[in-house]
Amino acid sequence: MNQNIIHCCALMDLFLDDIRVPILYLPVSREYALLMLEDGKKRGRMNAVQGIIYCPWCNKKLPESLRDKWFDVLEKEYNLDDPRSKEQQNLVPNEFKTDEWWKKRGY
């Protein structure tokens, strides 16, 4: 058995590393999503994501998304009320561009 499982199960780890499987993990917000393929003329082009709450392989509940907390912490600690705006993007500390921010705070 693989003792180095990073996500909920070995299959999730395997498929997150397989470009043929349309599943995505966003470390900065601790979110899992399915990439939705566009039908029609531009077949194969990704155009949307669908967040998932349970692992498709082991059915374990995935960790809570930290997207809202990301905005809350930036506002509370750095007074950034719109961190995605052009004016504030460069003020976002580097730790908030990775999973460092939530690991450091114990989320």
N, C-alpha and C positions, 0 to 999 in steps of 0.2 A: 504494500500500500504506500502511496506517495505521501511522505511526511511533510512535504513542502507546499501543501495546498495554500494558496493565497486567498482565494475566494471561497464560496460556500462548499464547493466540491471539485473533484479532479476534472470532471467534464466541463464545468464552467471555466476553469483555468485553461483547459485544452482549446475550447472553442473561442475564447477571447483572443487567443493567439493565432487563430485560423482565419485568414482574410476571406475565405469562402463562406464563412458563417456570419450573417448580418446581426451580430450582437456587439455591444459597445459598453465599456466601463469608463466613466469620467471621474478620475480620482479627485479632482478639485471639489466636486460636489457629492462625491460618493454615490453616484447614480449609475444604474444599469438601464440599458435601452436596447430595443430592437430597431435596426435601420430599416425603414420602409422603402421598397423599390417603387419607382414611378412606372406606371403602365403607359403604353403608347409609343410614340416615336422615339423618345429618349430612353428606351428600355435599358435597365441596368444602372441608371443614374440614381443616386440616393437623394431623396428630397425631403424626408421627414424622419423623425424618431418617435418611438412610442416607449415611454418609460415602463419598466416592469417592476413588480413588487415581489414576485416569487421566482425562484430559479426554475427555468424550463426543464431541467434535468433531474434535480433532486427534490424539487418543490419546497425547499427551505425558504423561509421569509428572508428577503435581502435586507441589508441595513437601511435605515431611514435616510432619505435624501437630505443633504445639508445645504441645498440651494438657498433656502430662505435664511438659514443661519449665516451663510456667507455674507449676504447683504446686511443682516442685523449686526454682525460683529464689525464689519467695515464702518457702518454708521456709528456704532457705539464707541469703538476704540479709535477711529481715525476721522470721524465726522464727515464721511463720504456718503452722501445720500443718493448719489447716482453714479456708482463706480464704473458703469459701462459707457458713460458719456465721454465725449472727446476731452472735455475739460478735466475730468477726474481720472481717466484711465491711467495716466502716467503717475498718479499719486498712490495707486494700489501697490502695497508692499509685495515683494517677490514671493513671500511665503503663501500669499493668497492666489498664486498662479499654479500651485501644486497642492497636494494633500497635506503639506506640512502644517498649514494653519489649523486644521481640525485635529490632527494628531497631537499637536502641541497643547491644545486646549482640552484634550481628553474626550472628544466627541466620538 
